[in-house]
Amino acid sequence: MPDYVILMASSAERPEEIDKARAERSRQLAEERLRQKQSVQEYYCSKAALARAMALLKGAGKKRKTGETHVRLSCFHVAG
């Protein structure tokens, strides 16, 4: 079994590249959005935004191992 994974992502950041202030603002905004009444889709996007911000904050405090990269995932609205 291979010891790697292939992941397609729109962007990635190394821990030393993460803007902690921006990640903290994103966390606060996501928490505020979760307190507001919203559609089910908006709720899940807000939950994803909060998880993403928390992951950025967690990743910002880590020392990077060789080849380690933080991947940023996004929630997209699909019109139907």
HTML snippet that shows the backbone in 3Dmol.js (N, CA, C, O; Angstrom):
<script src="https://3Dmol.org/build/3Dmol-min.js"></script>
<div id="view" style="width:600px;height:400px;position:relative"></div>
<script>
const pdb = `
ATOM      1  N   MET A   1       0.845  -1.177   0.000  1.00  0.00           N
ATOM      2  CA  MET A   1       0.000   0.000   0.000  1.00  0.00           C
ATOM      3  C   MET A   1       0.894   1.245   0.000  1.00  0.00           C
ATOM      4  O   MET A   1       1.866   1.302   0.753  1.00  0.00           O
ATOM      5  N   PRO A   2       0.579   2.230  -0.827  1.00  0.00           N
ATOM      6  CA  PRO A   2       1.425   3.432  -0.882  1.00  0.00           C
ATOM      7  C   PRO A   2       1.355   4.231   0.427  1.00  0.00           C
ATOM      8  O   PRO A   2       0.363   4.170   1.153  1.00  0.00           O
ATOM      9  N   ASP A   3       2.419   4.976   0.709  1.00  0.00           N
ATOM     10  CA  ASP A   3       2.468   5.784   1.928  1.00  0.00           C
ATOM     11  C   ASP A   3       2.212   7.261   1.611  1.00  0.00           C
ATOM     12  O   ASP A   3       2.795   8.140   2.245  1.00  0.00           O
ATOM     13  N   TYR A   4       1.357   7.530   0.648  1.00  0.00           N
ATOM     14  CA  TYR A   4       1.013   8.894   0.275  1.00  0.00           C
ATOM     15  C   TYR A   4      -0.435   8.937  -0.186  1.00  0.00           C
ATOM     16  O   TYR A   4      -1.052   7.904  -0.446  1.00  0.00           O
ATOM     17  N   VAL A   5      -0.956  10.131  -0.281  1.00  0.00           N
ATOM     18  CA  VAL A   5      -2.317  10.328  -0.758  1.00  0.00           C
ATOM     19  C   VAL A   5      -2.298  11.418  -1.813  1.00  0.00           C
ATOM     20  O   VAL A   5      -1.509  12.359  -1.721  1.00  0.00           O
ATOM     21  N   ILE A   6      -3.147  11.302  -2.801  1.00  0.00           N
ATOM     22  CA  ILE A   6      -3.281  12.330  -3.827  1.00  0.00           C
ATOM     23  C   ILE A   6      -4.559  13.091  -3.524  1.00  0.00           C
ATOM     24  O   ILE A   6      -5.629  12.495  -3.398  1.00  0.00           O
ATOM     25  N   LEU A   7      -4.448  14.407  -3.406  1.00  0.00           N
ATOM     26  CA  LEU A   7      -5.579  15.263  -3.066  1.00  0.00           C
ATOM     27  C   LEU A   7      -5.602  16.435  -4.030  1.00  0.00           C
ATOM     28  O   LEU A   7      -4.592  17.113  -4.218  1.00  0.00           O
ATOM     29  N   MET A   8      -6.749  16.671  -4.638  1.00  0.00           N
ATOM     30  CA  MET A   8      -6.887  17.828  -5.514  1.00  0.00           C
ATOM     31  C   MET A   8      -7.499  18.952  -4.690  1.00  0.00           C
ATOM     32  O   MET A   8      -8.566  18.773  -4.104  1.00  0.00           O
ATOM     33  N   ALA A   9      -6.854  20.089  -4.636  1.00  0.00           N
ATOM     34  CA  ALA A   9      -7.331  21.222  -3.849  1.00  0.00           C
ATOM     35  C   ALA A   9      -7.113  22.509  -4.628  1.00  0.00           C
ATOM     36  O   ALA A   9      -6.234  22.600  -5.485  1.00  0.00           O
ATOM     37  N   SER A  10      -7.937  23.501  -4.308  1.00  0.00           N
ATOM     38  CA  SER A  10      -7.806  24.780  -5.006  1.00  0.00           C
ATOM     39  C   SER A  10      -6.661  25.612  -4.452  1.00  0.00           C
ATOM     40  O   SER A  10      -6.149  26.488  -5.148  1.00  0.00           O
ATOM     41  N   SER A  11      -6.247  25.357  -3.211  1.00  0.00           N
ATOM     42  CA  SER A  11      -5.120  26.079  -2.638  1.00  0.00           C
ATOM     43  C   SER A  11      -4.571  25.315  -1.444  1.00  0.00           C
ATOM     44  O   SER A  11      -5.236  24.437  -0.895  1.00  0.00           O
ATOM     45  N   ALA A  12      -3.348  25.657  -1.049  1.00  0.00           N
ATOM     46  CA  ALA A  12      -2.710  25.044   0.112  1.00  0.00           C
ATOM     47  C   ALA A  12      -1.771  26.068   0.741  1.00  0.00           C
ATOM     48  O   ALA A  12      -1.266  26.963   0.064  1.00  0.00           O
ATOM     49  N   GLU A  13      -1.543  25.922   2.051  1.00  0.00           N
ATOM     50  CA  GLU A  13      -0.662  26.854   2.753  1.00  0.00           C
ATOM     51  C   GLU A  13       0.264  26.084   3.675  1.00  0.00           C
ATOM     52  O   GLU A  13      -0.145  25.125   4.331  1.00  0.00           O
ATOM     53  N   ARG A  14       1.489  26.504   3.717  1.00  0.00           N
ATOM     54  CA  ARG A  14       2.423  25.957   4.700  1.00  0.00           C
ATOM     55  C   ARG A  14       2.148  26.665   6.024  1.00  0.00           C
ATOM     56  O   ARG A  14       1.705  27.814   6.023  1.00  0.00           O
ATOM     57  N   PRO A  15       2.402  26.003   7.152  1.00  0.00           N
ATOM     58  CA  PRO A  15       2.105  26.625   8.453  1.00  0.00           C
ATOM     59  C   PRO A  15       2.697  28.019   8.626  1.00  0.00           C
ATOM     60  O   PRO A  15       2.049  28.892   9.205  1.00  0.00           O
ATOM     61  N   GLU A  16       3.905  28.244   8.140  1.00  0.00           N
ATOM     62  CA  GLU A  16       4.524  29.557   8.313  1.00  0.00           C
ATOM     63  C   GLU A  16       3.903  30.632   7.416  1.00  0.00           C
ATOM     64  O   GLU A  16       4.175  31.818   7.601  1.00  0.00           O
ATOM     65  N   GLU A  17       3.074  30.232   6.450  1.00  0.00           N
ATOM     66  CA  GLU A  17       2.419  31.178   5.557  1.00  0.00           C
ATOM     67  C   GLU A  17       1.038  31.598   6.053  1.00  0.00           C
ATOM     68  O   GLU A  17       0.430  32.503   5.481  1.00  0.00           O
ATOM     69  N   ILE A  18       0.534  30.958   7.101  1.00  0.00           N
ATOM     70  CA  ILE A  18      -0.819  31.228   7.584  1.00  0.00           C
ATOM     71  C   ILE A  18      -0.866  32.561   8.325  1.00  0.00           C
ATOM     72  O   ILE A  18      -0.065  32.817   9.224  1.00  0.00           O
ATOM     73  N   ASP A  19      -1.806  33.392   7.936  1.00  0.00           N
ATOM     74  CA  ASP A  19      -2.031  34.688   8.578  1.00  0.00           C
ATOM     75  C   ASP A  19      -2.957  34.444   9.778  1.00  0.00           C
ATOM     76  O   ASP A  19      -4.161  34.253   9.607  1.00  0.00           O
ATOM     77  N   LYS A  20      -2.394  34.451  10.979  1.00  0.00           N
ATOM     78  CA  LYS A  20      -3.164  34.127  12.186  1.00  0.00           C
ATOM     79  C   LYS A  20      -4.284  35.127  12.428  1.00  0.00           C
ATOM     80  O   LYS A  20      -5.375  34.736  12.844  1.00  0.00           O
ATOM     81  N   ALA A  21      -4.041  36.396  12.179  1.00  0.00           N
ATOM     82  CA  ALA A  21      -5.068  37.420  12.393  1.00  0.00           C
ATOM     83  C   ALA A  21      -6.246  37.189  11.447  1.00  0.00           C
ATOM     84  O   ALA A  21      -7.401  37.301  11.858  1.00  0.00           O
ATOM     85  N   ARG A  22      -5.965  36.872  10.207  1.00  0.00           N
ATOM     86  CA  ARG A  22      -7.035  36.601   9.238  1.00  0.00           C
ATOM     87  C   ARG A  22      -7.813  35.358   9.649  1.00  0.00           C
ATOM     88  O   ARG A  22      -9.041  35.344   9.571  1.00  0.00           O
ATOM     89  N   ALA A  23      -7.113  34.317  10.084  1.00  0.00           N
ATOM     90  CA  ALA A  23      -7.777  33.091  10.515  1.00  0.00           C
ATOM     91  C   ALA A  23      -8.666  33.352  11.727  1.00  0.00           C
ATOM     92  O   ALA A  23      -9.761  32.798  11.821  1.00  0.00           O
ATOM     93  N   GLU A  24      -8.207  34.186  12.652  1.00  0.00           N
ATOM     94  CA  GLU A  24      -9.007  34.526  13.831  1.00  0.00           C
ATOM     95  C   GLU A  24     -10.248  35.323  13.428  1.00  0.00           C
ATOM     96  O   GLU A  24     -11.332  35.088  13.961  1.00  0.00           O
ATOM     97  N   ARG A  25     -10.101  36.258  12.498  1.00  0.00           N
ATOM     98  CA  ARG A  25     -11.267  37.012  12.003  1.00  0.00           C
ATOM     99  C   ARG A  25     -12.260  36.073  11.318  1.00  0.00           C
ATOM    100  O   ARG A  25     -13.472  36.215  11.484  1.00  0.00           O
ATOM    101  N   SER A  26     -11.745  35.120  10.552  1.00  0.00           N
ATOM    102  CA  SER A  26     -12.605  34.144   9.882  1.00  0.00           C
ATOM    103  C   SER A  26     -13.361  33.297  10.896  1.00  0.00           C
ATOM    104  O   SER A  26     -14.539  32.996  10.704  1.00  0.00           O
ATOM    105  N   ARG A  27     -12.680  32.911  11.980  1.00  0.00           N
ATOM    106  CA  ARG A  27     -13.326  32.119  13.034  1.00  0.00           C
ATOM    107  C   ARG A  27     -14.466  32.918  13.670  1.00  0.00           C
ATOM    108  O   ARG A  27     -15.563  32.397  13.872  1.00  0.00           O
ATOM    109  N   GLN A  28     -14.196  34.188  13.981  1.00  0.00           N
ATOM    110  CA  GLN A  28     -15.215  35.027  14.605  1.00  0.00           C
ATOM    111  C   GLN A  28     -16.409  35.236  13.676  1.00  0.00           C
ATOM    112  O   GLN A  28     -17.556  35.190  14.120  1.00  0.00           O
ATOM    113  N   LEU A  29     -16.147  35.462  12.403  1.00  0.00           N
ATOM    114  CA  LEU A  29     -17.217  35.659  11.426  1.00  0.00           C
ATOM    115  C   LEU A  29     -18.059  34.393  11.292  1.00  0.00           C
ATOM    116  O   LEU A  29     -19.287  34.467  11.263  1.00  0.00           O
ATOM    117  N   ALA A  30     -17.412  33.242  11.211  1.00  0.00           N
ATOM    118  CA  ALA A  30     -18.138  31.974  11.085  1.00  0.00           C
ATOM    119  C   ALA A  30     -18.999  31.724  12.316  1.00  0.00           C
ATOM    120  O   ALA A  30     -20.137  31.272  12.191  1.00  0.00           O
ATOM    121  N   GLU A  31     -18.471  32.013  13.505  1.00  0.00           N
ATOM    122  CA  GLU A  31     -19.251  31.838  14.729  1.00  0.00           C
ATOM    123  C   GLU A  31     -20.460  32.777  14.744  1.00  0.00           C
ATOM    124  O   GLU A  31     -21.545  32.382  15.169  1.00  0.00           O
ATOM    125  N   GLU A  32     -20.276  34.015  14.282  1.00  0.00           N
ATOM    126  CA  GLU A  32     -21.388  34.956  14.206  1.00  0.00           C
ATOM    127  C   GLU A  32     -22.439  34.468  13.218  1.00  0.00           C
ATOM    128  O   GLU A  32     -23.634  34.549  13.503  1.00  0.00           O
ATOM    129  N   ARG A  33     -22.022  33.968  12.076  1.00  0.00           N
ATOM    130  CA  ARG A  33     -22.964  33.450  11.074  1.00  0.00           C
ATOM    131  C   ARG A  33     -23.741  32.262  11.622  1.00  0.00           C
ATOM    132  O   ARG A  33     -24.917  32.095  11.299  1.00  0.00           O
ATOM    133  N   LEU A  34     -23.106  31.436  12.446  1.00  0.00           N
ATOM    134  CA  LEU A  34     -23.795  30.283  13.020  1.00  0.00           C
ATOM    135  C   LEU A  34     -24.879  30.710  14.013  1.00  0.00           C
ATOM    136  O   LEU A  34     -25.843  29.975  14.225  1.00  0.00           O
ATOM    137  N   ARG A  35     -24.733  31.876  14.615  1.00  0.00           N
ATOM    138  CA  ARG A  35     -25.731  32.370  15.567  1.00  0.00           C
ATOM    139  C   ARG A  35     -26.967  32.957  14.857  1.00  0.00           C
ATOM    140  O   ARG A  35     -28.002  33.175  15.487  1.00  0.00           O
ATOM    141  N   GLN A  36     -26.852  33.205  13.568  1.00  0.00           N
ATOM    142  CA  GLN A  36     -27.954  33.794  12.808  1.00  0.00           C
ATOM    143  C   GLN A  36     -28.811  32.699  12.176  1.00  0.00           C
ATOM    144  O   GLN A  36     -28.339  31.595  11.906  1.00  0.00           O
ATOM    145  N   LYS A  37     -30.076  33.031  11.948  1.00  0.00           N
ATOM    146  CA  LYS A  37     -30.969  32.090  11.272  1.00  0.00           C
ATOM    147  C   LYS A  37     -30.561  32.038   9.799  1.00  0.00           C
ATOM    148  O   LYS A  37     -30.387  33.068   9.149  1.00  0.00           O
ATOM    149  N   GLN A  38     -30.414  30.831   9.299  1.00  0.00           N
ATOM    150  CA  GLN A  38     -29.979  30.672   7.912  1.00  0.00           C
ATOM    151  C   GLN A  38     -30.522  29.364   7.353  1.00  0.00           C
ATOM    152  O   GLN A  38     -31.047  28.531   8.092  1.00  0.00           O
ATOM    153  N   SER A  39     -30.392  29.195   6.049  1.00  0.00           N
ATOM    154  CA  SER A  39     -30.841  27.957   5.413  1.00  0.00           C
ATOM    155  C   SER A  39     -29.933  26.801   5.839  1.00  0.00           C
ATOM    156  O   SER A  39     -28.867  27.019   6.417  1.00  0.00           O
ATOM    157  N   VAL A  40     -30.356  25.599   5.555  1.00  0.00           N
ATOM    158  CA  VAL A  40     -29.556  24.423   5.897  1.00  0.00           C
ATOM    159  C   VAL A  40     -28.210  24.478   5.181  1.00  0.00           C
ATOM    160  O   VAL A  40     -27.173  24.186   5.776  1.00  0.00           O
ATOM    161  N   GLN A  41     -28.229  24.851   3.909  1.00  0.00           N
ATOM    162  CA  GLN A  41     -26.979  24.929   3.150  1.00  0.00           C
ATOM    163  C   GLN A  41     -26.050  25.988   3.734  1.00  0.00           C
ATOM    164  O   GLN A  41     -24.848  25.754   3.864  1.00  0.00           O
ATOM    165  N   GLU A  42     -26.596  27.152   4.087  1.00  0.00           N
ATOM    166  CA  GLU A  42     -25.777  28.211   4.686  1.00  0.00           C
ATOM    167  C   GLU A  42     -25.209  27.766   6.031  1.00  0.00           C
ATOM    168  O   GLU A  42     -24.073  28.090   6.377  1.00  0.00           O
ATOM    169  N   TYR A  43     -26.015  27.020   6.782  1.00  0.00           N
ATOM    170  CA  TYR A  43     -25.558  26.498   8.074  1.00  0.00           C
ATOM    171  C   TYR A  43     -24.338  25.593   7.875  1.00  0.00           C
ATOM    172  O   TYR A  43     -23.335  25.736   8.574  1.00  0.00           O
ATOM    173  N   TYR A  44     -24.427  24.666   6.925  1.00  0.00           N
ATOM    174  CA  TYR A  44     -23.310  23.755   6.694  1.00  0.00           C
ATOM    175  C   TYR A  44     -22.084  24.486   6.144  1.00  0.00           C
ATOM    176  O   TYR A  44     -20.952  24.124   6.465  1.00  0.00           O
ATOM    177  N   CYS A  45     -22.298  25.495   5.331  1.00  0.00           N
ATOM    178  CA  CYS A  45     -21.163  26.296   4.846  1.00  0.00           C
ATOM    179  C   CYS A  45     -20.521  27.063   6.000  1.00  0.00           C
ATOM    180  O   CYS A  45     -19.298  27.196   6.054  1.00  0.00           O
ATOM    181  N   SER A  46     -21.338  27.565   6.918  1.00  0.00           N
ATOM    182  CA  SER A  46     -20.803  28.261   8.088  1.00  0.00           C
ATOM    183  C   SER A  46     -20.026  27.302   8.977  1.00  0.00           C
ATOM    184  O   SER A  46     -18.975  27.657   9.509  1.00  0.00           O
ATOM    185  N   LYS A  47     -20.543  26.078   9.141  1.00  0.00           N
ATOM    186  CA  LYS A  47     -19.828  25.067   9.931  1.00  0.00           C
ATOM    187  C   LYS A  47     -18.498  24.730   9.272  1.00  0.00           C
ATOM    188  O   LYS A  47     -17.488  24.560   9.955  1.00  0.00           O
ATOM    189  N   ALA A  48     -18.497  24.634   7.942  1.00  0.00           N
ATOM    190  CA  ALA A  48     -17.261  24.342   7.212  1.00  0.00           C
ATOM    191  C   ALA A  48     -16.274  25.495   7.350  1.00  0.00           C
ATOM    192  O   ALA A  48     -15.073  25.273   7.498  1.00  0.00           O
ATOM    193  N   ALA A  49     -16.778  26.720   7.300  1.00  0.00           N
ATOM    194  CA  ALA A  49     -15.910  27.897   7.450  1.00  0.00           C
ATOM    195  C   ALA A  49     -15.285  27.919   8.836  1.00  0.00           C
ATOM    196  O   ALA A  49     -14.106  28.242   8.982  1.00  0.00           O
ATOM    197  N   LEU A  50     -16.071  27.577   9.855  1.00  0.00           N
ATOM    198  CA  LEU A  50     -15.544  27.537  11.211  1.00  0.00           C
ATOM    199  C   LEU A  50     -14.475  26.450  11.347  1.00  0.00           C
ATOM    200  O   LEU A  50     -13.426  26.677  11.949  1.00  0.00           O
ATOM    201  N   ALA A  51     -14.746  25.281  10.790  1.00  0.00           N
ATOM    202  CA  ALA A  51     -13.766  24.189  10.850  1.00  0.00           C
ATOM    203  C   ALA A  51     -12.481  24.575  10.121  1.00  0.00           C
ATOM    204  O   ALA A  51     -11.382  24.259  10.576  1.00  0.00           O
ATOM    205  N   ARG A  52     -12.628  25.257   8.991  1.00  0.00           N
ATOM    206  CA  ARG A  52     -11.475  25.693   8.209  1.00  0.00           C
ATOM    207  C   ARG A  52     -10.640  26.708   9.000  1.00  0.00           C
ATOM    208  O   ARG A  52      -9.412  26.622   9.027  1.00  0.00           O
ATOM    209  N   ALA A  53     -11.311  27.661   9.639  1.00  0.00           N
ATOM    210  CA  ALA A  53     -10.600  28.668  10.432  1.00  0.00           C
ATOM    211  C   ALA A  53      -9.892  28.022  11.615  1.00  0.00           C
ATOM    212  O   ALA A  53      -8.755  28.370  11.932  1.00  0.00           O
ATOM    213  N   MET A  54     -10.570  27.075  12.270  1.00  0.00           N
ATOM    214  CA  MET A  54      -9.955  26.394  13.408  1.00  0.00           C
ATOM    215  C   MET A  54      -8.742  25.575  12.960  1.00  0.00           C
ATOM    216  O   MET A  54      -7.732  25.523  13.661  1.00  0.00           O
ATOM    217  N   ALA A  55      -8.844  24.943  11.804  1.00  0.00           N
ATOM    218  CA  ALA A  55      -7.719  24.170  11.277  1.00  0.00           C
ATOM    219  C   ALA A  55      -6.539  25.087  10.945  1.00  0.00           C
ATOM    220  O   ALA A  55      -5.385  24.735  11.190  1.00  0.00           O
ATOM    221  N   LEU A  56      -6.833  26.268  10.384  1.00  0.00           N
ATOM    222  CA  LEU A  56      -5.773  27.234  10.093  1.00  0.00           C
ATOM    223  C   LEU A  56      -5.075  27.675  11.369  1.00  0.00           C
ATOM    224  O   LEU A  56      -3.846  27.730  11.427  1.00  0.00           O
ATOM    225  N   LEU A  57      -5.871  27.992  12.403  1.00  0.00           N
ATOM    226  CA  LEU A  57      -5.285  28.420  13.674  1.00  0.00           C
ATOM    227  C   LEU A  57      -4.451  27.305  14.293  1.00  0.00           C
ATOM    228  O   LEU A  57      -3.379  27.555  14.844  1.00  0.00           O
ATOM    229  N   LYS A  58      -4.941  26.089  14.201  1.00  0.00           N
ATOM    230  CA  LYS A  58      -4.187  24.948  14.725  1.00  0.00           C
ATOM    231  C   LYS A  58      -2.905  24.745  13.923  1.00  0.00           C
ATOM    232  O   LYS A  58      -1.839  24.509  14.492  1.00  0.00           O
ATOM    233  N   GLY A  59      -3.015  24.837  12.601  1.00  0.00           N
ATOM    234  CA  GLY A  59      -1.853  24.643  11.733  1.00  0.00           C
ATOM    235  C   GLY A  59      -0.818  25.734  11.880  1.00  0.00           C
ATOM    236  O   GLY A  59       0.377  25.496  11.703  1.00  0.00           O
ATOM    237  N   ALA A  60      -1.279  26.939  12.205  1.00  0.00           N
ATOM    238  CA  ALA A  60      -0.350  28.074  12.338  1.00  0.00           C
ATOM    239  C   ALA A  60       0.592  27.876  13.515  1.00  0.00           C
ATOM    240  O   ALA A  60       1.696  28.421  13.521  1.00  0.00           O
ATOM    241  N   GLY A  61       0.177  27.115  14.501  1.00  0.00           N
ATOM    242  CA  GLY A  61       1.004  26.917  15.680  1.00  0.00           C
ATOM    243  C   GLY A  61       1.940  25.729  15.583  1.00  0.00           C
ATOM    244  O   GLY A  61       2.735  25.492  16.493  1.00  0.00           O
ATOM    245  N   LYS A  62       1.860  24.985  14.503  1.00  0.00           N
ATOM    246  CA  LYS A  62       2.682  23.784  14.365  1.00  0.00           C
ATOM    247  C   LYS A  62       3.990  24.080  13.655  1.00  0.00           C
ATOM    248  O   LYS A  62       4.072  24.963  12.801  1.00  0.00           O
ATOM    249  N   LYS A  63       4.995  23.334  14.023  1.00  0.00           N
ATOM    250  CA  LYS A  63       6.244  23.376  13.267  1.00  0.00           C
ATOM    251  C   LYS A  63       6.073  22.434  12.088  1.00  0.00           C
ATOM    252  O   LYS A  63       5.550  21.329  12.231  1.00  0.00           O
ATOM    253  N   ARG A  64       6.510  22.872  10.948  1.00  0.00           N
ATOM    254  CA  ARG A  64       6.304  22.106   9.726  1.00  0.00           C
ATOM    255  C   ARG A  64       7.266  20.938   9.629  1.00  0.00           C
ATOM    256  O   ARG A  64       8.469  21.079   9.849  1.00  0.00           O
ATOM    257  N   LYS A  65       6.709  19.778   9.293  1.00  0.00           N
ATOM    258  CA  LYS A  65       7.526  18.614   8.969  1.00  0.00           C
ATOM    259  C   LYS A  65       7.834  18.700   7.479  1.00  0.00           C
ATOM    260  O   LYS A  65       7.118  19.377   6.741  1.00  0.00           O
ATOM    261  N   THR A  66       8.854  18.047   7.041  1.00  0.00           N
ATOM    262  CA  THR A  66       9.225  18.071   5.629  1.00  0.00           C
ATOM    263  C   THR A  66       8.042  17.643   4.769  1.00  0.00           C
ATOM    264  O   THR A  66       7.465  16.575   4.969  1.00  0.00           O
ATOM    265  N   GLY A  67       7.696  18.488   3.819  1.00  0.00           N
ATOM    266  CA  GLY A  67       6.635  18.182   2.871  1.00  0.00           C
ATOM    267  C   GLY A  67       5.226  18.408   3.382  1.00  0.00           C
ATOM    268  O   GLY A  67       4.271  18.204   2.633  1.00  0.00           O
ATOM    269  N   GLU A  68       5.059  18.819   4.627  1.00  0.00           N
ATOM    270  CA  GLU A  68       3.720  19.007   5.197  1.00  0.00           C
ATOM    271  C   GLU A  68       3.126  20.323   4.697  1.00  0.00           C
ATOM    272  O   GLU A  68       3.797  21.356   4.691  1.00  0.00           O
ATOM    273  N   THR A  69       1.875  20.274   4.284  1.00  0.00           N
ATOM    274  CA  THR A  69       1.171  21.440   3.783  1.00  0.00           C
ATOM    275  C   THR A  69      -0.252  21.415   4.304  1.00  0.00           C
ATOM    276  O   THR A  69      -0.872  20.354   4.368  1.00  0.00           O
ATOM    277  N   HIS A  70      -0.780  22.582   4.681  1.00  0.00           N
ATOM    278  CA  HIS A  70      -2.172  22.704   5.097  1.00  0.00           C
ATOM    279  C   HIS A  70      -2.988  22.964   3.836  1.00  0.00           C
ATOM    280  O   HIS A  70      -2.632  23.821   3.028  1.00  0.00           O
ATOM    281  N   VAL A  71      -4.065  22.235   3.671  1.00  0.00           N
ATOM    282  CA  VAL A  71      -4.915  22.400   2.494  1.00  0.00           C
ATOM    283  C   VAL A  71      -6.176  23.137   2.896  1.00  0.00           C
ATOM    284  O   VAL A  71      -6.826  22.775   3.876  1.00  0.00           O
ATOM    285  N   ARG A  72      -6.525  24.165   2.147  1.00  0.00           N
ATOM    286  CA  ARG A  72      -7.736  24.938   2.405  1.00  0.00           C
ATOM    287  C   ARG A  72      -8.848  24.407   1.509  1.00  0.00           C
ATOM    288  O   ARG A  72      -8.705  24.357   0.287  1.00  0.00           O
ATOM    289  N   LEU A  73      -9.957  24.012   2.131  1.00  0.00           N
ATOM    290  CA  LEU A  73     -11.119  23.529   1.387  1.00  0.00           C
ATOM    291  C   LEU A  73     -12.207  24.580   1.456  1.00  0.00           C
ATOM    292  O   LEU A  73     -12.278  25.342   2.420  1.00  0.00           O
ATOM    293  N   SER A  74     -13.053  24.626   0.445  1.00  0.00           N
ATOM    294  CA  SER A  74     -14.103  25.638   0.403  1.00  0.00           C
ATOM    295  C   SER A  74     -15.463  25.005   0.188  1.00  0.00           C
ATOM    296  O   SER A  74     -15.573  23.901  -0.347  1.00  0.00           O
ATOM    297  N   CYS A  75     -16.488  25.712   0.608  1.00  0.00           N
ATOM    298  CA  CYS A  75     -17.866  25.293   0.400  1.00  0.00           C
ATOM    299  C   CYS A  75     -18.420  26.132  -0.744  1.00  0.00           C
ATOM    300  O   CYS A  75     -18.342  27.360  -0.707  1.00  0.00           O
ATOM    301  N   PHE A  76     -18.966  25.491  -1.740  1.00  0.00           N
ATOM    302  CA  PHE A  76     -19.470  26.212  -2.890  1.00  0.00           C
ATOM    303  C   PHE A  76     -20.984  26.015  -3.001  1.00  0.00           C
ATOM    304  O   PHE A  76     -21.495  24.926  -2.739  1.00  0.00           O
ATOM    305  N   HIS A  77     -21.681  27.053  -3.383  1.00  0.00           N
ATOM    306  CA  HIS A  77     -23.111  26.978  -3.636  1.00  0.00           C
ATOM    307  C   HIS A  77     -23.302  26.546  -5.090  1.00  0.00           C
ATOM    308  O   HIS A  77     -22.742  27.143  -6.009  1.00  0.00           O
ATOM    309  N   VAL A  78     -24.095  25.507  -5.276  1.00  0.00           N
ATOM    310  CA  VAL A  78     -24.392  25.028  -6.624  1.00  0.00           C
ATOM    311  C   VAL A  78     -25.844  25.342  -6.912  1.00  0.00           C
ATOM    312  O   VAL A  78     -26.748  24.814  -6.264  1.00  0.00           O
ATOM    313  N   ALA A  79     -26.059  26.202  -7.884  1.00  0.00           N
ATOM    314  CA  ALA A  79     -27.436  26.560  -8.248  1.00  0.00           C
ATOM    315  C   ALA A  79     -28.092  25.375  -8.948  1.00  0.00           C
ATOM    316  O   ALA A  79     -27.477  24.708  -9.779  1.00  0.00           O
ATOM    317  N   GLY A  80     -29.319  25.135  -8.607  1.00  0.00           N
ATOM    318  CA  GLY A  80     -29.988  23.961  -9.212  1.00  0.00           C
ATOM    319  C   GLY A  80     -31.386  24.190  -9.614  1.00  0.00           C
ATOM    320  O   GLY A  80     -32.037  23.281 -10.128  1.00  0.00           O
TER     321      GLY A  80
END
`;
const viewer = $3Dmol.createViewer("view");
viewer.addModel(pdb, "pdb");
viewer.setStyle({}, {cartoon: {color: "spectrum"}});
viewer.zoomTo();
viewer.render();
</script>
